[in-house]
Amino acid sequence: MEYLLPSVPSGVSRARELIRTDLTDWGLTHVVDDCLLIVSELVTNAVRHGGSAYALRLEKREGQVYGEVFDPGEGVPRPRPADMDAISGRGLQIVGAIADDWGVTTTDNGKVVWFAVTP
């Protein structure tokens, strides 16, 4: 499934609703929580740094749940060390801890941050 969503804070909850529905329809409720957390982090980054809209894609691929968040923003997101007192900055660390694999692919008009979770 692929969705185009506006880059507004309310889009994060909408993205979570869509992911929950897709995974439930596919009978993959046991990975819903992990995927919701990953998508929340990636979509929040897209809303903060990516531009006016972002695309969210989720599919079953080769025995895994594969997801992507595309945004037209510049720059490549990288995990960064977060100060113990910081209230943000740990999103990609969380993604890396939960996903079986993840990465960033640059495109001519933005970037795709992708993840894979094995059910």
NUNUTOR-448651 format. One record per atom (N, C-alpha, C, CB): residue number from 1; residue in one letter; atom name; x, y, z. Coordinates in nm, 2 decimals. Atoms other than C-alpha are relative to their C-alpha. Glycine has a CB too. Example, Ala and Ser with C-alpha at 12.3 -4.5 7.8 and 13.67 -1.06 7.14 Angstrom:
// NUNUTOR-448651
- 1; a; N; 0.09; -0.12; 0.00
- 1; a; CA; 1.23; -0.45; 0.78
- 1; a; C; 0.09; 0.12; 0.00
- 1; a; CB; -0.10; 0.00; 0.12
- 2; s; N; -0.09; -0.11; 0.00
- 2; s; CA; 1.37; -0.11; 0.71
- 2; s; C; -0.08; 0.11; 0.08
- 2; s; CB; 0.04; 0.05; -0.14
//
This chain:
// NUNUTOR-448651
- 1; m; N; 0.08; -0.12; 0.00
- 1; m; CA; 0.00; 0.00; 0.00
- 1; m; C; 0.09; 0.12; 0.00
- 1; m; CB; -0.10; 0.00; 0.12
- 2; e; N; -0.08; -0.12; 0.00
- 2; e; CA; 0.12; 0.35; -0.07
- 2; e; C; -0.10; 0.12; 0.03
- 2; e; CB; 0.07; 0.02; -0.13
- 3; y; N; 0.09; -0.11; -0.04
- 3; y; CA; -0.02; 0.67; 0.08
- 3; y; C; 0.08; 0.13; -0.01
- 3; y; CB; -0.05; -0.01; 0.14
- 4; l; N; -0.06; -0.13; 0.01
- 4; l; CA; 0.06; 1.04; 0.01
- 4; l; C; -0.07; 0.08; 0.11
- 4; l; CB; -0.02; 0.07; -0.14
- 5; l; N; 0.06; -0.07; -0.11
- 5; l; CA; 0.01; 1.24; 0.33
- 5; l; C; 0.06; 0.14; 0.01
- 5; l; CB; 0.03; -0.08; 0.13
- 6; p; N; -0.05; -0.13; -0.01
- 6; p; CA; 0.05; 1.61; 0.41
- 6; p; C; 0.10; 0.00; 0.12
- 6; p; CB; -0.11; 0.10; 0.03
- 7; s; N; -0.10; -0.01; -0.10
- 7; s; CA; 0.35; 1.71; 0.62
- 7; s; C; -0.05; 0.09; 0.11
- 7; s; CB; 0.13; 0.05; -0.06
- 8; v; N; 0.05; -0.07; -0.12
- 8; v; CA; 0.16; 1.82; 0.93
- 8; v; C; 0.00; -0.10; 0.12
- 8; v; CB; -0.15; 0.05; -0.03
- 9; p; N; 0.00; 0.09; -0.11
- 9; p; CA; 0.17; 1.68; 1.28
- 9; p; C; -0.11; -0.10; 0.01
- 9; p; CB; 0.00; 0.08; 0.13
- 10; s; N; 0.11; 0.10; 0.00
- 10; s; CA; -0.17; 1.52; 1.25
- 10; s; C; 0.02; -0.12; -0.10
- 10; s; CB; -0.13; 0.07; -0.03
- 11; g; N; -0.03; 0.11; 0.10
- 11; g; CA; -0.03; 1.31; 0.96
- 11; g; C; 0.07; -0.11; 0.07
- 11; g; CB; 0.09; 0.06; -0.10
- 12; v; N; -0.06; 0.11; -0.07
- 12; v; CA; 0.17; 1.11; 1.21
- 12; v; C; -0.10; -0.10; 0.05
- 12; v; CB; 0.09; 0.05; 0.12
- 13; s; N; 0.10; 0.09; -0.04
- 13; s; CA; -0.14; 0.97; 1.37
- 13; s; C; -0.07; -0.07; -0.11
- 13; s; CB; -0.10; 0.07; 0.09
- 14; r; N; 0.07; 0.06; 0.12
- 14; r; CA; -0.30; 0.91; 1.03
- 14; r; C; 0.09; -0.11; -0.05
- 14; r; CB; -0.02; 0.11; -0.11
- 15; a; N; -0.09; 0.10; 0.05
- 15; a; CA; 0.01; 0.72; 0.92
- 15; a; C; 0.00; -0.13; 0.09
- 15; a; CB; 0.15; 0.05; 0.00
- 16; r; N; 0.01; 0.11; -0.09
- 16; r; CA; -0.01; 0.50; 1.23
- 16; r; C; -0.13; -0.08; -0.02
- 16; r; CB; 0.00; 0.05; 0.15
- 17; e; N; 0.13; 0.06; 0.03
- 17; e; CA; -0.38; 0.43; 1.16
- 17; e; C; 0.01; -0.09; -0.13
- 17; e; CB; -0.11; 0.10; -0.02
- 18; l; N; -0.01; 0.08; 0.13
- 18; l; CA; -0.30; 0.32; 0.80
- 18; l; C; 0.09; -0.12; 0.02
- 18; l; CB; 0.06; 0.09; -0.10
- 19; i; N; -0.09; 0.12; -0.02
- 19; i; CA; -0.01; 0.09; 0.91
- 19; i; C; -0.07; -0.10; 0.08
- 19; i; CB; 0.13; 0.05; 0.07
- 20; r; N; 0.08; 0.10; -0.09
- 20; r; CA; -0.23; -0.07; 1.19
- 20; r; C; -0.10; -0.07; -0.09
- 20; r; CB; -0.06; 0.08; 0.11
- 21; t; N; 0.11; 0.06; 0.08
- 21; t; CA; -0.51; -0.13; 0.94
- 21; t; C; 0.07; -0.10; -0.10
- 21; t; CB; -0.08; 0.10; -0.08
- 22; d; N; -0.07; 0.09; 0.10
- 22; d; CA; -0.27; -0.28; 0.67
- 22; d; C; 0.05; -0.13; 0.07
- 22; d; CB; 0.11; 0.07; -0.07
- 23; l; N; -0.06; 0.12; -0.07
- 23; l; CA; -0.09; -0.51; 0.91
- 23; l; C; -0.11; -0.09; 0.06
- 23; l; CB; 0.10; 0.04; 0.11
- 24; t; N; 0.11; 0.08; -0.05
- 24; t; CA; -0.41; -0.63; 1.07
- 24; t; C; -0.07; -0.07; -0.11
- 24; t; CB; -0.11; 0.09; 0.07
- 25; d; N; 0.06; 0.07; 0.11
- 25; d; CA; -0.56; -0.70; 0.73
- 25; d; C; 0.08; -0.11; -0.05
- 25; d; CB; -0.03; 0.10; -0.11
- 26; w; N; -0.10; 0.10; 0.05
- 26; w; CA; -0.25; -0.90; 0.64
- 26; w; C; 0.02; -0.11; 0.11
- 26; w; CB; 0.13; 0.06; -0.03
- 27; g; N; -0.02; 0.10; -0.11
- 27; g; CA; -0.28; -1.10; 0.97
- 27; g; C; 0.13; 0.01; 0.07
- 27; g; CB; -0.02; -0.14; -0.06
- 28; l; N; -0.13; -0.02; -0.06
- 28; l; CA; 0.04; -0.96; 1.10
- 28; l; C; 0.00; 0.09; 0.13
- 28; l; CB; 0.10; 0.06; -0.10
- 29; t; N; 0.02; -0.08; -0.12
- 29; t; CA; -0.08; -0.82; 1.43
- 29; t; C; 0.11; 0.00; 0.10
- 29; t; CB; -0.13; -0.04; 0.07
- 30; h; N; -0.11; 0.02; -0.09
- 30; h; CA; 0.22; -0.95; 1.61
- 30; h; C; 0.12; 0.10; -0.02
- 30; h; CB; 0.05; -0.14; 0.00
- 31; v; N; -0.11; -0.10; 0.03
- 31; v; CA; 0.45; -0.68; 1.44
- 31; v; C; -0.06; 0.14; 0.00
- 31; v; CB; 0.07; -0.04; -0.13
- 32; v; N; 0.06; -0.14; 0.00
- 32; v; CA; 0.20; -0.39; 1.47
- 32; v; C; 0.08; 0.10; 0.08
- 32; v; CB; -0.15; -0.01; 0.04
- 33; d; N; -0.06; -0.10; -0.09
- 33; d; CA; 0.36; -0.23; 1.77
- 33; d; C; 0.14; 0.04; -0.05
- 33; d; CB; 0.01; -0.06; 0.14
- 34; d; N; -0.14; -0.03; 0.05
- 34; d; CA; 0.72; -0.25; 1.63
- 34; d; C; -0.01; 0.09; -0.12
- 34; d; CB; 0.08; -0.12; -0.04
- 35; c; N; 0.01; -0.08; 0.12
- 35; c; CA; 0.61; -0.11; 1.29
- 35; c; C; -0.06; 0.14; 0.03
- 35; c; CB; -0.09; -0.08; -0.10
- 36; l; N; 0.06; -0.13; -0.04
- 36; l; CA; 0.40; 0.16; 1.45
- 36; l; C; 0.11; 0.10; 0.06
- 36; l; CB; -0.12; -0.01; 0.10
- 37; l; N; -0.11; -0.08; -0.06
- 37; l; CA; 0.70; 0.28; 1.65
- 37; l; C; 0.10; 0.05; -0.11
- 37; l; CB; 0.07; -0.07; 0.11
- 38; i; N; -0.09; -0.04; 0.11
- 38; i; CA; 0.93; 0.28; 1.35
- 38; i; C; -0.06; 0.10; -0.09
- 38; i; CB; 0.04; -0.13; -0.09
- 39; v; N; 0.06; -0.10; 0.09
- 39; v; CA; 0.68; 0.46; 1.12
- 39; v; C; -0.02; 0.13; 0.07
- 39; v; CB; -0.14; -0.06; -0.04
- 40; s; N; 0.01; -0.12; -0.07
- 40; s; CA; 0.61; 0.71; 1.39
- 40; s; C; 0.13; 0.09; 0.00
- 40; s; CB; -0.04; -0.02; 0.15
- 41; e; N; -0.13; -0.07; -0.01
- 41; e; CA; 0.98; 0.80; 1.42
- 41; e; C; 0.03; 0.06; -0.14
- 41; e; CB; 0.11; -0.09; 0.04
- 42; l; N; -0.04; -0.05; 0.13
- 42; l; CA; 1.03; 0.82; 1.04
- 42; l; C; -0.09; 0.10; -0.05
- 42; l; CB; 0.00; -0.12; -0.10
- 43; v; N; 0.10; -0.10; 0.04
- 43; v; CA; 0.71; 1.01; 0.97
- 43; v; C; 0.02; 0.13; 0.07
- 43; v; CB; -0.14; -0.05; 0.02
- 44; t; N; -0.03; -0.12; -0.08
- 44; t; CA; 0.79; 1.26; 1.25
- 44; t; C; 0.12; 0.07; -0.06
- 44; t; CB; 0.03; -0.03; 0.15
- 45; n; N; -0.12; -0.06; 0.07
- 45; n; CA; 1.13; 1.32; 1.08
- 45; n; C; -0.04; 0.06; -0.13
- 45; n; CB; 0.11; -0.10; -0.02
- 46; a; N; 0.05; -0.05; 0.12
- 46; a; CA; 0.96; 1.37; 0.75
- 46; a; C; -0.08; 0.13; 0.02
- 46; a; CB; -0.08; -0.10; -0.08
- 47; v; N; 0.08; -0.12; -0.03
- 47; v; CA; 0.72; 1.62; 0.90
- 47; v; C; 0.09; 0.12; 0.04
- 47; v; CB; -0.11; -0.03; 0.11
- 48; r; N; -0.08; -0.10; -0.05
- 48; r; CA; 0.99; 1.81; 1.07
- 48; r; C; 0.10; 0.06; -0.10
- 48; r; CB; 0.08; -0.05; 0.12
- 49; h; N; -0.11; -0.03; 0.09
- 49; h; CA; 1.25; 1.81; 0.79
- 49; h; C; -0.02; -0.01; -0.15
- 49; h; CB; 0.12; -0.08; 0.04
- 50; g; N; 0.02; 0.05; 0.13
- 50; g; CA; 1.10; 1.69; 0.47
- 50; g; C; -0.07; 0.08; -0.10
- 50; g; CB; -0.06; -0.12; 0.00
- 51; g; N; 0.07; -0.07; 0.10
- 51; g; CA; 0.88; 1.94; 0.30
- 51; g; C; -0.15; 0.00; 0.02
- 51; g; CB; 0.03; -0.05; -0.14
- 52; s; N; 0.15; -0.02; -0.01
- 52; s; CA; 0.51; 1.98; 0.23
- 52; s; C; -0.08; -0.13; 0.00
- 52; s; CB; -0.05; 0.09; -0.11
- 53; a; N; 0.07; 0.13; 0.00
- 53; a; CA; 0.42; 1.61; 0.19
- 53; a; C; 0.10; -0.11; 0.00
- 53; a; CB; -0.10; -0.01; -0.13
- 54; y; N; -0.09; 0.11; 0.00
- 54; y; CA; 0.56; 1.27; 0.22
- 54; y; C; -0.08; -0.12; -0.04
- 54; y; CB; 0.06; -0.03; 0.14
- 55; a; N; 0.07; 0.13; 0.05
- 55; a; CA; 0.48; 0.92; 0.08
- 55; a; C; 0.04; -0.11; 0.10
- 55; a; CB; 0.04; -0.03; -0.14
- 56; l; N; -0.02; 0.11; -0.08
- 56; l; CA; 0.44; 0.62; 0.30
- 56; l; C; -0.04; -0.13; -0.07
- 56; l; CB; -0.08; 0.01; 0.13
- 57; r; N; 0.03; 0.13; 0.07
- 57; r; CA; 0.46; 0.27; 0.16
- 57; r; C; 0.03; -0.12; 0.09
- 57; r; CB; 0.09; -0.01; -0.13
- 58; l; N; -0.02; 0.12; -0.08
- 58; l; CA; 0.42; -0.07; 0.33
- 58; l; C; -0.04; -0.12; -0.09
- 58; l; CB; -0.09; 0.01; 0.13
- 59; e; N; 0.03; 0.12; 0.08
- 59; e; CA; 0.44; -0.41; 0.16
- 59; e; C; 0.06; -0.12; 0.07
- 59; e; CB; 0.05; 0.02; -0.14
- 60; k; N; -0.06; 0.12; -0.04
- 60; k; CA; 0.51; -0.77; 0.23
- 60; k; C; 0.10; -0.04; -0.11
- 60; k; CB; -0.11; -0.12; 0.02
- 61; r; N; -0.11; 0.03; 0.10
- 61; r; CA; 0.84; -0.86; 0.06
- 61; r; C; 0.09; -0.10; 0.05
- 61; r; CB; 0.07; 0.13; -0.04
- 62; e; N; -0.10; 0.11; -0.03
- 62; e; CA; 1.04; -1.18; 0.07
- 62; e; C; 0.00; -0.04; 0.15
- 62; e; CB; 0.14; 0.05; -0.04
- 63; g; N; 0.01; 0.04; -0.13
- 63; g; CA; 0.91; -1.28; 0.41
- 63; g; C; 0.01; 0.11; 0.11
- 63; g; CB; 0.10; -0.11; 0.03
- 64; q; N; -0.01; -0.11; -0.09
- 64; q; CA; 0.94; -0.94; 0.57
- 64; q; C; -0.11; 0.11; -0.03
- 64; q; CB; 0.14; 0.06; -0.01
- 65; v; N; 0.08; -0.12; 0.02
- 65; v; CA; 0.73; -0.63; 0.62
- 65; v; C; 0.11; 0.11; -0.03
- 65; v; CB; -0.08; 0.04; 0.13
- 66; y; N; -0.10; -0.10; 0.05
- 66; y; CA; 0.91; -0.36; 0.42
- 66; y; C; -0.08; 0.13; -0.01
- 66; y; CB; 0.05; -0.04; -0.14
- 67; g; N; 0.06; -0.13; 0.00
- 67; g; CA; 0.83; 0.01; 0.47
- 67; g; C; 0.09; 0.10; -0.05
- 67; g; CB; -0.06; 0.03; 0.13
- 68; e; N; -0.08; -0.11; 0.04
- 68; e; CA; 0.94; 0.33; 0.32
- 68; e; C; -0.07; 0.13; 0.03
- 68; e; CB; 0.03; 0.00; -0.15
- 69; v; N; 0.06; -0.13; -0.01
- 69; v; CA; 0.89; 0.70; 0.39
- 69; v; C; 0.09; 0.09; -0.09
- 69; v; CB; 0.01; 0.05; 0.15
- 70; f; N; -0.06; -0.09; 0.09
- 70; f; CA; 0.98; 0.93; 0.11
- 70; f; C; -0.03; 0.14; 0.03
- 70; f; CB; -0.03; -0.03; -0.15
- 71; d; N; 0.03; -0.15; -0.01
- 71; d; CA; 1.02; 1.31; 0.15
- 71; d; C; 0.09; 0.07; -0.09
- 71; d; CB; 0.01; 0.04; 0.15
- 72; p; N; -0.09; -0.08; 0.09
- 72; p; CA; 1.16; 1.58; -0.08
- 72; p; C; 0.10; 0.09; 0.07
- 72; p; CB; -0.09; 0.08; -0.08
- 73; g; N; -0.09; -0.09; -0.07
- 73; g; CA; 1.37; 1.74; 0.19
- 73; g; C; 0.15; -0.03; -0.04
- 73; g; CB; -0.01; -0.02; 0.15
- 74; e; N; -0.15; 0.01; 0.02
- 74; e; CA; 1.75; 1.79; 0.15
- 74; e; C; 0.06; -0.07; 0.12
- 74; e; CB; 0.06; 0.13; -0.03
- 75; g; N; -0.08; 0.06; -0.10
- 75; g; CA; 2.01; 1.61; 0.35
- 75; g; C; -0.04; -0.15; 0.02
- 75; g; CB; -0.03; 0.07; 0.13
- 76; v; N; 0.01; 0.14; -0.02
- 76; v; CA; 2.05; 1.25; 0.46
- 76; v; C; -0.01; -0.02; 0.15
- 76; v; CB; 0.12; -0.08; -0.06
- 77; p; N; 0.01; 0.02; -0.15
- 77; p; CA; 1.93; 1.15; 0.81
- 77; p; C; 0.10; -0.10; 0.04
- 77; p; CB; -0.14; -0.04; 0.04
- 78; r; N; -0.09; 0.09; -0.06
- 78; r; CA; 2.18; 0.98; 1.03
- 78; r; C; -0.02; -0.01; 0.15
- 78; r; CB; 0.15; 0.05; -0.03
- 79; p; N; 0.01; 0.01; -0.14
- 79; p; CA; 2.17; 0.85; 1.38
- 79; p; C; 0.10; 0.09; 0.06
- 79; p; CB; 0.01; -0.15; 0.05
- 80; r; N; -0.10; -0.09; -0.07
- 80; r; CA; 2.33; 1.09; 1.62
- 80; r; C; -0.01; -0.03; 0.15
- 80; r; CB; -0.04; 0.15; -0.02
- 81; p; N; 0.00; 0.02; -0.15
- 81; p; CA; 2.43; 1.06; 1.98
- 81; p; C; -0.08; 0.10; 0.06
- 81; p; CB; 0.15; 0.00; 0.06
- 82; a; N; 0.09; -0.10; -0.07
- 82; a; CA; 2.17; 1.22; 2.20
- 82; a; C; 0.05; 0.02; 0.14
- 82; a; CB; -0.15; -0.05; 0.00
- 83; d; N; -0.03; -0.03; -0.14
- 83; d; CA; 2.25; 1.39; 2.52
- 83; d; C; -0.10; -0.07; 0.09
- 83; d; CB; 0.01; 0.16; 0.02
- 84; m; N; 0.09; 0.07; -0.10
- 84; m; CA; 2.10; 1.21; 2.82
- 84; m; C; -0.12; 0.08; 0.04
- 84; m; CB; 0.08; -0.05; 0.12
- 85; d; N; 0.11; -0.09; -0.04
- 85; d; CA; 1.89; 1.51; 2.89
- 85; d; C; -0.09; 0.05; -0.12
- 85; d; CB; 0.05; 0.12; 0.08
- 86; a; N; 0.07; -0.04; 0.12
- 86; a; CA; 1.77; 1.57; 2.53
- 86; a; C; -0.14; -0.06; 0.00
- 86; a; CB; 0.08; -0.03; -0.13
- 87; i; N; 0.14; 0.05; 0.02
- 87; i; CA; 1.40; 1.54; 2.46
- 87; i; C; -0.03; -0.05; -0.14
- 87; i; CB; -0.10; 0.11; 0.04
- 88; s; N; 0.02; 0.06; 0.13
- 88; s; CA; 1.45; 1.44; 2.10
- 88; s; C; 0.14; -0.04; -0.05
- 88; s; CB; -0.06; 0.11; -0.10
- 89; g; N; -0.13; 0.04; 0.07
- 89; g; CA; 1.72; 1.31; 1.86
- 89; g; C; 0.03; -0.15; 0.01
- 89; g; CB; 0.11; 0.07; 0.07
- 90; r; N; -0.03; 0.14; -0.01
- 90; r; CA; 1.69; 0.94; 1.93
- 90; r; C; -0.08; -0.09; -0.10
- 90; r; CB; -0.04; -0.05; 0.14
- 91; g; N; 0.09; 0.07; 0.09
- 91; g; CA; 1.44; 0.85; 1.65
- 91; g; C; 0.07; -0.11; -0.08
- 91; g; CB; -0.06; 0.09; -0.09
- 92; l; N; -0.07; 0.10; 0.08
- 92; l; CA; 1.69; 0.67; 1.42
- 92; l; C; 0.07; -0.11; 0.08
- 92; l; CB; 0.10; 0.07; -0.09
- 93; q; N; -0.05; 0.10; -0.09
- 93; q; CA; 1.85; 0.49; 1.72
- 93; q; C; -0.11; -0.10; 0.03
- 93; q; CB; 0.05; 0.07; 0.12
- 94; i; N; 0.12; 0.08; -0.03
- 94; i; CA; 1.50; 0.36; 1.80
- 94; i; C; -0.03; -0.09; -0.12
- 94; i; CB; -0.12; 0.08; 0.03
- 95; v; N; 0.02; 0.08; 0.12
- 95; v; CA; 1.45; 0.25; 1.44
- 95; v; C; 0.10; -0.11; -0.02
- 95; v; CB; 0.00; 0.09; -0.13
- 96; g; N; -0.11; 0.09; 0.01
- 96; g; CA; 1.79; 0.08; 1.43
- 96; g; C; -0.01; -0.12; 0.11
- 96; g; CB; 0.13; 0.06; 0.02
- 97; a; N; 0.01; 0.10; -0.11
- 97; a; CA; 1.71; -0.11; 1.76
- 97; a; C; -0.12; -0.09; -0.03
- 97; a; CB; -0.02; 0.07; 0.13
- 98; i; N; 0.12; 0.08; 0.02
- 98; i; CA; 1.37; -0.24; 1.64
- 98; i; C; 0.00; -0.07; -0.14
- 98; i; CB; -0.12; 0.09; 0.01
- 99; a; N; 0.01; 0.06; 0.14
- 99; a; CA; 1.40; -0.30; 1.26
- 99; a; C; 0.11; -0.10; -0.01
- 99; a; CB; 0.02; 0.11; -0.10
- 100; d; N; -0.11; 0.10; 0.04
- 100; d; CA; 1.59; -0.60; 1.13
- 100; d; C; 0.10; 0.06; -0.09
- 100; d; CB; -0.06; -0.12; -0.07
- 101; d; N; -0.09; -0.07; 0.09
- 101; d; CA; 1.74; -0.37; 0.87
- 101; d; C; -0.07; 0.14; -0.03
- 101; d; CB; 0.03; -0.08; -0.13
- 102; w; N; 0.05; -0.13; 0.05
- 102; w; CA; 1.70; -0.01; 0.76
- 102; w; C; 0.11; 0.08; -0.07
- 102; w; CB; -0.05; 0.08; 0.13
- 103; g; N; -0.10; -0.09; 0.07
- 103; g; CA; 1.87; 0.26; 0.55
- 103; g; C; -0.06; 0.12; -0.06
- 103; g; CB; 0.07; -0.09; -0.10
- 104; v; N; 0.04; -0.12; 0.07
- 104; v; CA; 1.85; 0.57; 0.35
- 104; v; C; 0.05; -0.01; -0.15
- 104; v; CB; 0.05; 0.13; 0.07
- 105; t; N; -0.03; 0.00; 0.14
- 105; t; CA; 1.84; 0.59; -0.03
- 105; t; C; -0.03; 0.14; -0.05
- 105; t; CB; -0.07; -0.11; -0.08
- 106; t; N; 0.03; -0.13; 0.05
- 106; t; CA; 1.88; 0.93; -0.19
- 106; t; C; -0.05; -0.01; -0.14
- 106; t; CB; 0.13; 0.09; -0.01
- 107; t; N; 0.06; -0.01; 0.14
- 107; t; CA; 1.68; 1.02; -0.51
- 107; t; C; 0.03; 0.14; -0.05
- 107; t; CB; -0.15; -0.03; 0.01
- 108; d; N; -0.02; -0.13; 0.06
- 108; d; CA; 1.70; 1.30; -0.75
- 108; d; C; -0.09; 0.11; 0.06
- 108; d; CB; -0.04; 0.00; -0.15
- 109; n; N; 0.09; -0.11; -0.05
- 109; n; CA; 1.41; 1.48; -0.57
- 109; n; C; -0.02; -0.02; 0.15
- 109; n; CB; -0.13; -0.01; -0.07
- 110; g; N; 0.02; 0.02; -0.14
- 110; g; CA; 1.46; 1.37; -0.21
- 110; g; C; 0.07; -0.12; 0.06
- 110; g; CB; -0.15; 0.00; 0.04
- 111; k; N; -0.06; 0.12; -0.06
- 111; k; CA; 1.52; 1.06; 0.00
- 111; k; C; -0.11; -0.09; 0.04
- 111; k; CB; 0.09; 0.04; 0.12
- 112; v; N; 0.08; 0.10; -0.06
- 112; v; CA; 1.37; 0.74; 0.11
- 112; v; C; 0.07; -0.06; 0.12
- 112; v; CB; -0.03; -0.12; -0.11
- 113; v; N; -0.05; 0.07; -0.12
- 113; v; CA; 1.42; 0.60; 0.46
- 113; v; C; -0.09; -0.12; 0.00
- 113; v; CB; -0.01; 0.09; 0.13
- 114; w; N; 0.07; 0.13; 0.01
- 114; w; CA; 1.33; 0.23; 0.45
- 114; w; C; 0.03; -0.08; 0.12
- 114; w; CB; 0.04; -0.07; -0.13
- 115; f; N; -0.03; 0.10; -0.11
- 115; f; CA; 1.30; -0.05; 0.71
- 115; f; C; -0.06; -0.13; -0.04
- 115; f; CB; -0.06; 0.05; 0.13
- 116; a; N; 0.05; 0.14; 0.02
- 116; a; CA; 1.24; -0.42; 0.72
- 116; a; C; -0.01; -0.06; 0.14
- 116; a; CB; 0.09; -0.08; -0.09
- 117; v; N; 0.02; 0.07; -0.12
- 117; v; CA; 1.09; -0.62; 1.00
- 117; v; C; -0.05; -0.14; -0.04
- 117; v; CB; -0.11; 0.07; 0.09
- 118; t; N; 0.04; 0.14; 0.03
- 118; t; CA; 1.06; -1.00; 1.00
- 118; t; C; -0.11; -0.04; 0.10
- 118; t; CB; 0.13; -0.10; 0.02
- 119; p; N; 0.11; 0.04; -0.09
- 119; p; CA; 0.73; -1.12; 1.13
- 119; p; C; 0.03; -0.13; 0.08
- 119; p; CB; -0.13; -0.02; -0.08
//
